[in-house]
Amino acid sequence: MEKIERFIDGFTRFQQHYYEEAPELYRDLRDGQRPSTLLIGCCDSRVDPAILLDCDPGDIFTMRNVANLVPPPRGDIGPQGVLAAIQFAVEELLVERVIVLGHSGCGGIRALMQGRGQAPQPADFVGSWMAIAEPARERVLQQLPEASDEERRRACEQASIIISLQNLQRLPAVQRRTEEGTLSLHGWYFDLASGSLSAYSPRVDAFLPVTEAIATAGRSGAGTAPCRK
């Protein structure tokens, strides 16, 4: 069993670096945050956005949940925590971009592909949450009937990112700012096995190496979601 002292030691190193060796960063941050980016990522312990993207505190406003999903806006109470974070980032922090960061080997998508999102029981919170991505599962099963389970899971991991991008565009604040040209939406996919990062390109409806996607779409619009459906 891992001892909790490891985390206390880690905090000591953090405190030494940011408050003793380089105090100017938190001196600037103590009065407020001005992140340029909202990143919606998975809560998987292997995929920490700040580590993957080599970010300092204050660089990204992060919302993490199972399978990096964005629920559609609904009139009922629904999963409002994610939508509230998005609204705050877009309307109050005025972030310049939103990145949905998915990854290979996602346990939430594995559960979805096993049918966990279909008619979940009242106490099955994972199943109820993963139902958001059920359209991705249906699309993959229809388009890849002969594929292996692993190929289908990977395709669903990427298809669910596109579903989240489309749900993002249904939010009034996001729709308004994308139409104004002050906000861009991006879908990224991290492969744990190869360490590679790809981005969704609506021009070819596929995930390309992130640098290639940027070159294809232009730096400001790389990975931007398709039009609202």
C-alpha positions as CSV (number, residue, x, y, z in Angstrom):
1,M,0.0,0.0,0.0
2,E,1.3,3.4,-1.0
3,K,2.0,5.6,2.0
4,I,0.3,9.0,2.2
5,E,3.7,10.6,3.2
6,R,4.6,10.4,-0.5
7,F,2.1,13.1,-1.3
8,I,3.1,15.2,1.7
9,D,6.7,15.0,0.5
10,G,5.5,16.0,-3.0
11,F,3.8,19.0,-1.6
12,T,6.9,20.0,0.2
13,R,8.8,19.9,-3.2
14,F,6.1,21.9,-4.8
15,Q,6.2,24.5,-2.1
16,Q,9.9,24.8,-2.3
17,H,9.9,25.2,-6.1
18,Y,7.0,27.6,-6.5
19,Y,7.2,29.6,-3.3
20,E,10.9,29.6,-2.5
21,E,12.8,29.2,-5.8
22,A,10.4,30.8,-8.2
23,P,7.9,32.8,-6.1
24,E,6.9,35.3,-8.9
25,L,4.4,32.9,-10.5
26,Y,2.1,32.5,-7.5
27,R,2.7,36.2,-6.6
28,D,1.0,36.9,-10.0
29,L,-1.6,34.3,-9.6
30,R,-2.8,35.1,-6.1
31,D,-5.1,37.9,-7.3
32,G,-6.7,35.8,-10.0
33,Q,-6.4,33.5,-12.9
34,R,-6.2,34.2,-16.6
35,P,-5.9,30.8,-18.4
36,S,-6.0,30.8,-22.1
37,T,-7.5,27.4,-22.4
38,L,-10.3,25.2,-21.0
39,L,-9.2,21.6,-21.2
40,I,-11.8,18.9,-20.7
41,G,-10.0,15.7,-19.9
42,C,-10.5,12.2,-18.5
43,C,-10.0,11.6,-14.8
44,D,-7.8,8.6,-15.6
45,S,-4.7,8.7,-13.4
46,R,-2.4,8.1,-16.4
47,V,-3.5,11.2,-18.3
48,D,-2.8,14.4,-16.4
49,P,-3.2,17.3,-18.8
50,A,-0.8,19.6,-17.0
51,I,1.9,16.9,-17.2
52,L,1.2,15.9,-20.8
53,L,1.3,19.5,-22.0
54,D,4.0,20.7,-19.7
55,C,1.9,23.5,-18.2
56,D,2.5,25.7,-15.2
57,P,-0.2,26.6,-12.7
58,G,-2.5,29.1,-14.2
59,D,-2.0,28.0,-17.8
60,I,-5.1,25.8,-18.3
61,F,-8.5,25.7,-16.6
62,T,-9.2,22.0,-16.3
63,M,-12.4,19.9,-16.0
64,R,-11.9,16.2,-15.7
65,N,-14.5,13.5,-15.7
66,V,-15.0,9.8,-16.7
67,A,-14.2,9.6,-20.5
68,N,-13.8,13.4,-20.9
69,L,-17.5,13.8,-21.9
70,V,-19.5,17.0,-22.4
71,P,-23.2,16.4,-21.8
72,P,-25.8,18.0,-24.0
73,P,-27.6,21.0,-22.4
74,R,-30.9,20.0,-20.9
75,G,-33.7,21.7,-19.2
76,D,-33.7,19.3,-16.2
77,I,-31.1,19.3,-13.5
78,G,-28.9,16.8,-15.3
79,P,-25.1,16.8,-15.0
80,Q,-24.7,20.5,-14.4
81,G,-21.2,20.4,-12.9
82,V,-19.5,20.0,-16.3
83,L,-21.7,22.6,-18.0
84,A,-21.2,25.1,-15.2
85,A,-17.4,24.8,-15.5
86,I,-17.6,25.3,-19.3
87,Q,-19.9,28.3,-18.9
88,F,-17.6,29.9,-16.3
89,A,-14.5,29.4,-18.4
90,V,-16.2,30.8,-21.6
91,E,-18.1,33.7,-20.1
92,E,-16.1,34.7,-17.0
93,L,-12.5,33.7,-17.8
94,L,-12.9,34.3,-21.5
95,V,-10.7,31.4,-22.5
96,E,-9.5,31.5,-26.2
97,R,-10.0,27.8,-26.8
98,V,-11.6,24.6,-25.5
99,I,-9.7,21.3,-25.9
100,V,-11.5,17.9,-25.4
101,L,-8.6,15.5,-24.6
102,G,-9.4,11.8,-25.0
103,H,-7.0,8.9,-24.7
104,S,-6.5,5.3,-25.6
105,G,-7.4,2.5,-23.1
106,C,-10.2,4.6,-21.6
107,G,-12.1,2.5,-18.9
108,G,-15.3,4.6,-19.4
109,I,-15.3,3.8,-23.1
110,R,-14.6,0.2,-22.4
111,A,-17.7,0.1,-20.2
112,L,-19.7,1.9,-22.9
113,M,-18.7,-0.7,-25.5
114,Q,-19.8,-3.4,-23.1
115,G,-23.3,-1.9,-23.1
116,R,-23.0,-0.1,-19.8
117,G,-24.7,3.0,-21.2
118,Q,-27.8,1.2,-22.3
119,A,-30.7,1.4,-19.8
120,P,-28.5,1.8,-16.7
121,Q,-30.0,1.0,-13.3
122,P,-30.8,4.0,-11.1
123,A,-27.7,3.4,-8.9
124,D,-25.4,2.9,-11.8
125,F,-23.9,6.3,-12.0
126,V,-21.2,5.2,-14.5
127,G,-23.7,3.7,-16.8
128,S,-25.9,6.8,-16.7
129,W,-22.9,9.1,-17.3
130,M,-21.6,7.0,-20.2
131,A,-25.0,7.1,-21.9
132,I,-24.0,10.6,-23.1
133,A,-21.6,8.8,-25.5
134,E,-24.1,6.2,-26.7
135,P,-24.3,7.8,-30.1
136,A,-20.6,7.2,-30.5
137,R,-21.0,3.5,-29.7
138,E,-23.9,3.2,-32.1
139,R,-21.9,4.9,-34.9
140,V,-18.9,2.6,-34.4
141,L,-21.0,-0.6,-34.3
142,Q,-22.7,0.5,-37.5
143,Q,-19.5,1.5,-39.4
144,L,-17.1,-1.2,-38.2
145,P,-19.2,-4.4,-38.0
146,E,-16.2,-6.6,-38.7
147,A,-13.6,-4.8,-36.6
148,S,-11.9,-6.3,-33.5
149,D,-13.0,-5.2,-30.1
150,E,-9.8,-3.2,-29.6
151,E,-10.3,-1.4,-33.0
152,R,-13.9,-0.6,-32.0
153,R,-12.9,0.7,-28.6
154,R,-10.3,3.0,-30.2
155,A,-12.8,4.2,-32.7
156,C,-15.3,4.9,-30.0
157,E,-12.7,6.8,-27.9
158,Q,-12.3,9.1,-30.9
159,A,-16.0,9.3,-31.9
160,S,-16.9,10.3,-28.3
161,I,-14.6,13.3,-28.6
162,I,-16.5,14.4,-31.6
163,I,-19.8,13.9,-29.8
164,S,-18.5,16.2,-27.0
165,L,-17.4,18.8,-29.5
166,Q,-20.9,18.8,-31.0
167,N,-22.5,19.1,-27.5
168,L,-20.2,22.0,-26.8
169,Q,-21.5,23.8,-29.8
170,R,-25.0,23.5,-28.5
171,L,-24.2,25.7,-25.4
172,P,-25.3,29.3,-26.1
173,A,-22.2,30.9,-24.7
174,V,-19.9,28.6,-26.8
175,Q,-22.0,29.1,-29.9
176,R,-22.0,32.8,-29.6
177,R,-18.2,33.1,-29.1
178,T,-17.4,30.7,-31.9
179,E,-19.6,32.7,-34.2
180,E,-17.8,35.8,-33.2
181,G,-14.5,34.1,-33.9
182,T,-13.2,34.6,-30.3
183,L,-13.3,30.9,-29.3
184,S,-12.0,27.7,-31.0
185,L,-12.9,24.1,-30.2
186,H,-10.4,21.3,-30.5
187,G,-10.6,17.5,-30.1
188,W,-7.3,15.8,-29.2
189,Y,-6.4,12.1,-28.7
190,F,-3.5,10.8,-26.7
191,D,-2.1,7.3,-27.4
192,L,-0.6,5.9,-24.3
193,A,1.3,3.1,-26.1
194,S,3.1,5.3,-28.6
195,G,3.1,8.6,-26.7
196,S,1.6,10.3,-29.8
197,L,-1.0,13.1,-29.9
198,S,-3.5,13.6,-32.7
199,A,-6.2,16.2,-33.4
200,Y,-9.6,15.9,-35.0
201,S,-9.7,17.6,-38.5
202,P,-13.3,18.3,-39.7
203,R,-11.9,18.8,-43.2
204,V,-11.1,15.1,-43.5
205,D,-13.3,13.9,-40.7
206,A,-10.4,12.0,-39.1
207,F,-7.8,12.3,-36.4
208,L,-4.4,13.4,-37.8
209,P,-1.0,14.0,-36.0
210,V,-1.5,17.2,-34.2
211,T,1.1,19.2,-36.1
212,E,-0.4,18.0,-39.4
213,A,-3.9,19.0,-38.3
214,I,-2.6,22.4,-37.4
215,A,-1.0,22.8,-40.8
216,T,-4.2,21.5,-42.5
217,A,-6.7,23.8,-40.7
218,G,-4.5,26.8,-39.8
219,R,-3.1,27.4,-36.3
220,S,-6.1,29.2,-34.9
221,G,-8.7,26.6,-36.1
222,A,-6.9,23.3,-35.8
223,G,-9.3,20.6,-34.6
224,T,-12.3,23.0,-34.6
225,A,-15.5,21.0,-34.3
226,P,-17.9,20.5,-37.2
227,C,-20.9,22.7,-37.5
228,R,-23.8,22.1,-35.2
229,K,-26.1,19.3,-36.2
